Every structure is written in structure tokens, then in C-alpha cells.
Amino acid sequence: MKKTCLYDKHVALGALMSPFAGFDMPIQYTNITDEHQAVRTACGVFDVSHMGEVTVRGNDAERYVQHIFTNDVSGAPVGKIFYGMMCYDDGGTVDDLLVYKMGEQDFFLVINAANIDKDWEWMQRQAQGFDIDLQNQSDGYGQIAVQGPQAEQVVEEVLGLACNELEFYTVKTIGDIIISRTGYTGEDGFEIYASPEYINECWDKLMQSGRCKPCGLGCRDTLRFEVGLPLYGDELSQDISPIMAGLGIFVKLDKEEFVGKEALLKQKTEGVARKLVGIELADKAIPRHGYTVLSPEGEAIGEVTTGYHTISSDKSVCMALVNSGYAKLGTPLQVQIRKKVFPGTVVKKRFYDKHYKK
């Protein structure tokens, strides 16, 4: 079991630790509801040092990123960040990731912790024929995410890092520190990548300030779920393409080429057999990952990918992958929860409004 550079800090705070993506990670410190509300109303900090980082530099860096990435980074200004996917030839998802443009031929890729080894192997295979220097830097960085409506003031006043000029989905460097403004919570927020030693210093300053609550992966999931953000392994996978997941906006099919383009173009034009939808239940029962979704007649037509009784809106909702014929908004469906069946309705996948600083 791997440990992040902040592991000892979590233990000292009495965090509930649990395996996640091969790391021993904090799930909660006090309780998920308190931590969730801290991010929605004030400021919370997450240890996300388990995430992977890959650098792409060299004469063909942009061309290589264009080849492996569904979004279009061509001609983008330095400092811009893009969200998108890497896909297999059949359109299935290798991973979803962030691409940071650090220089004209210098890119910083942030990948999911559970996929680091798989992604790295796939990236190396795709690199043949490109004049690039491809480096897996995942073990060299610590990372924290400071999230919430007070995040900007906390980062500037407690950590002394100027960040107010950063626009949404942009990045800058301060010496060896990388600071970006994206967020995976639906709230304004910043990600700080730096040496493990510096990340430990930042954590200590935040805890001593009393202005930032430590938050675990438990509320990170409830926060991202409420605003309809996907999690690889749930809403995206080798068997779930970006088109099925409703993420076609991040698939630029007018690009000259990228891995999986032909399959995704076919899915876009001909349609897909399954689509990701939101479902709101009439009852307070909680739909969990893997639970069966039924048609009004009781036929199995899909399964839940993520479900909660939401903290912010007090509703029992889920995201589910269902047969496309049942994906229209307002369609009545049912979810089997243990031995009972609960009625529900197809709704938008965003169950809470985002509050990013645009």
C-alpha cells in the first residue's frame, strides 16, 4: 500500500484511512457531511498527492498530445488547461485527464491515480514516431486541492501564493510551484503541485490558520457527484465511451486525427446503445453503484454508476447507464434497491449548480 507525502498528517488528525487506487487515503476526518458543507460554504483542503503527473516536451509535444487526447489543444495560449479523454481505438476510455499547456511545446498531464501504470504504458506505446521527451513524474509531486468560496483568500493570505489573476481552467508557475484553478467540487478552487516538502509546509499552514477544513475522499465524491462530474471506473471506463457518458463536448471530431476518432465519430452519427442519465427517486432510499435500473414494466435496462442522498439538495438521486431508449428527460424508471423497487424519473445529471469563478 502506497502512502502520500501527507500520510502522517492524516493519521495525526485521526482520519479514517482506507485503500484507494493503491494508496492508503483519508476518507473522512470528522464526518462527510461536515466536510462537504465546509467546501460548499467556506473552504476545505484535500490531499490529492496520489494523482499522476506526466510531462510531454519536445518538437512534437503538441502533435503527440493532439494524437492521444480527444480535446483540441492546437494553438492554445500558454497557461490554458483542457479537460478531455484518452481513448482506445474502439472508443472506450483509457482515462479522463487534464492537460496543462506550460509552454509552446511543454505539456503537463494530470491522470487518475488508479490508472497511472496503465496510462503510462499506453502513452509510451503511442509515443513511437514522435520527437518528444515523455516523463512519468508521479512520484515527484505532492498535490493539495484548496476548494470553496473562500479558497482564493485562503491561498493568497495563508499560503502567500498570488492566485486571484488566474481565470477558470488556467495555470501558472511560481518558481517550482504549479498552481491551477479548476476544481472537482463545483466550487471555486485551486490545485497546488510542488515538492513533497513544500506540500507538507502548505498543509501545516492551512491547519494552523483554522481557515481551511481537512477533507477526505468521501466528500470529494459527494461534491463531484452533485454537480455531475464523472469518476473513472464509474461514469467512464474501457466499456463506457465519452459519447455514452454525455461528454461529447470534450471530443473534437473536427480534429485531423486522434486515437479512437473513427469509433467515436460513428457513435456520434449513428447513436449509442447506452447513455448516462440522472435519476431522481420519489423515495429517500439510496441507490448505490451497481444497482439495477428497471423499465416501468420491470425489465432490466441499466445500472447505477453513482448514487447518494445528496447533502446539498436533500434528494435521493443517482447517475446510471441505461438503454438509450429510456434516456429522455422525464422518462419514468425504477431502481431495485436490495429486495425492493423504487420509482424514479430521468432528470439532468447535474443535481446542484456549479459555483466556479468564470
N, C-alpha and C positions, 0 to 999 in steps of 0.2 A: 504494500500500500504506500503510495507516494504521499508526501506532505508538502504543503506550500510553505513559503518563507514566513508566513504569519501563523503557522500551526500552534506554536507555543502561546501566542497571544490569545488564541481562541480557547485553548484549554484553561488558561489562567482566568478567563472571563466566565468559565463554567458552561461553555457552549455545548449543546447536544451535537456530537460528531457522528458522521455516518459515511460509508463509502459512496463516492460519486465519481464516475469516469476514471476510476483507478486511484483517486485521491481520497484522503480522509478529510472531509469537509464539514464546516459548521452548518447545521440545518436550521438551528434557532438558538438564540441566547436567552430570551425571556419567553416570548411566545410569538407565533407567526402573525397574529392579528395586530399586536402592538408594533411589531417591526414594519408590517405592511402600512399601517396608518402613519408611522413616522415618515416614511418615504412619500406618502400622498400629501402630508400636511407640513412637513418640516425638512428633515434631512436624514438620510441613512447612508451607511458605507458598507460595501460588500468586498470581501476578498475574492477576486476573480483571477488569482495568480495561476490557477490551473489551466486557463485558456492557452491555446497555442499561438505562436507567432512565427511567421516565415517571411524572410526578406527576398525580394527579387530585384536584382540590379544588373546593369549591363546594356549593351547596344540594342538588344531585342527585348528588354524588360516589358515595355508596353505591349509589344506584339504577343509576347508569351501570356501576359495577363488577359489580353483580349481572347486568346485561344482557349483558356481554361475557365473563363468567367462569363456568366450569362449577361451581366450588365455591360454597359459601354463606357470605358474609361478614356477613349481616344480624345486627345486634345483638351482634356480637363486641366484646370489650373492646379498648380502645386498647392497642397493643403486641403484638397477635396477628398471626401470619403464616399465610398459607394457600398451599398448592400446588394448582394446577389447570391448566386449558387454556382457550384461546380457540379457538372452532370456527367453521367455515363453516356455512352453512345445511344442507349435506348431511352434516354430522357430521365432515368432515375437519378436521384440526388446523391452525389458524393458527400456534400456538406453545404451548409449555408455559411457565409462569411462576410467580413468587412474588408474592403480594400482601401488602404490609405495611400494617397499619392504624395510621397515625401519629396520627390524630385522628378526631373523630366524623365529619367529612366531609373527610378528608385521607388519601389512599392513595398508596403508593409501590410501583410495579410494576417488577419486575426481569425483563427479557426476554433472549432469546438474541441474542448478537452478530450471528450470520448473518442474523437476521430483523429487525433494527432498522428498516430502511427500510420493509419490507413491513408489519410490525406497526403502525408509526406511521401509515402511510397507512390501514390498515384501522381503527384506533382512531379516527382523525379522521372517517371516514365514519360510524362507529357513534355518534358524539357528537352528531349532529344531533338537536335537540329536548331536549337535556339542559342544565340550567343548571350548567355546570362550566367550570373553567379547566384545560385539558389541556396539559401541557408536556412536550416531549421534552428531558430533562436529560442525555442520554447522554454528551455531550461535556464536561460539567461535573464529573463524578465520576471519581476513581480508586477502585479497589477491590482489596483483598487478602483472601484466604481463609486463615486460620491453622487447620490441621487436625491432629488426632491426639489421643491420650490425654493429652498434656501441654499441649494448646492453652490451657486455662484458665489454668494457672500462667504460661505464656509471655506471654499477652495482659496479664495483671494485673501481672506482675513486670517484664517487659521494656518493654512499651508504656505501663504505668501506667494502663490502662483497666479500671475495675471492671466485671466481667462475670459473676461467679460467681452472682449472683442471677437471671440470665437463664435461663428454662426453655427446653426444646426448642421451636423454632418461635415464639420471641418476639423482640422488638426494642426497643431504647431509643435515645435520643439523649444525647450528651454534648456540649453546645454545638452546633457544626455537624457533629459526627461521628455517623454512624449505625452502630450495632453490633448484629448479629443472631446468633442461634445456630441454624443449620440444617445446613449441610454437604452436600457432594455426593460424599462419600467413604465413607460408612458408619461414620465415626469422629466423635467429638465435634469440634466446630469452630465458628469464628466468622468472620463476614464484616464487614469494616470499609469503609465508604463515606465518602469525605471529599474534600477538595480534592486535586488532583494534588501540590501541595507537601507536604501533610501525609502523604500516602501514601508519598512518597519518604522522608520522615523515618522513618516506621514501618519501611520496608524496611531502611534503613540500621541502625536499632537492632536489628532482628532478626538481620541478618547479623553485626553486631559482637558480638552476645551469644553466638554459637556454639550456641544452644539450638534453632535452627529451620533446617531444611534447605530451600534453594530447590528448588521442584518445578515441572516443566513440564507441558504439556498431555498428554504421553504417559502419565504415570502417573495423571493426573486421569481419563483414560479407563479405564485398567485398574482403578482403585479403584471408580469408579461402576459399572462393568460387573459386578464381582464381587458387589455387593450388589443387583443387579437394577434399578438406576436407569436410566431411559431417556435417550437423547440425541436431540434433534430432528434429523431427517434420517436417522436410523437406525430407532429404535423408534417414532417419531411423525412424521407428515408430513401433507401435504394429502390423501394417499391412505390414511393409517392413522389411524383414529379412536381416541379414548381407550378405547372399548369393545373394539376389536380388540386394543389394547395391554395389556388387562387392568388398566386404570386406572379402572374404573367407580366405585371408592370415592371418587374425586375429582369425580365427575359427580353432582350433586344434582338428580335428576329430579323431586323434590317441590317444587323452587323454582317460583315462579309463571311465570317465563319467562327464557330466555337464548338467545342465538343458537345454533342447532343443536339445541335441545332436542327438537324433534319427530323429527328423524332419529335422534338418539341413543336416544330412548325406543323407537323402532321396532327399532333394533339390539338393545337390551336385552331386549325382549319376544320378538322373532322370531328372534334369533340373528344371527351374522355369518358370512360365508363364510370368513374367515381369522382366525386367532388367533396371538398372540405366545406362544411357548413357550421353555423352556430345553431344550437337548440336550447330553447328555454323551457323548463319543465313547469307544469302548473303546481307541482307539489314541492316540498322542501327536501326531498330525497336527493342524495348526492351521486351523480353519475361519474364513474371512475374510468380510467384508461382501460380499454379492452371490453367494456360492457357492450352488449349487443343492442343495436338500433333496429327497431321493427317498423314496418309499414302499419297503417291503420288496421289492416287485415291480419296483422300478426306475422308477416313474412320477414325474415332476417334480411335487412338491406344495407347494413353497415355496422360500424363500431365506433365507440367513443375514443378520441385521441387524448383529450384532457378534459377534466370536469371538476367543478368546485361549487360550493355555495359561496358566492362572491362576497368578499369582505366589504367592498366599497358600495355595492348596489343591493345587497341582501337578496340575491336571486340564485336559484339553482339552475346552472347553465353548463353547457359543455361545447366543445368543438368535436365534430365527428366526421368521418369519411363515409359517405353514403353513395348509393347508386344515383347517377346523375338525374334520373327521372324524379327524384324526390328532393332535389336541391333548391327548388324555387322558394323564395321567401313566403312565409305564411303556410307552407305545407304542414299538415298535421302528421306527427310521427309519435313513436313510443320508444322508451328506453327500458330495457329489462335490468332491474337492479336487484341482484340476488334472485329471489323467487317471485318478486312482484313486478308488474309492468306499470310504468307511469307515463301519462300522456304529455306531449310536448309539441312545440311549434318551431319551425325553421325561422331563425332570426339572423341578423347580421352578426359576424364573428367578433366584432368589437363591442364588448359589454360595458365599456367605460370610456369616456372621452379622453384622448391624449392631451397632455399639457406641456408639450415641448416648446422651447423658445425658438420661434421661427424667425 
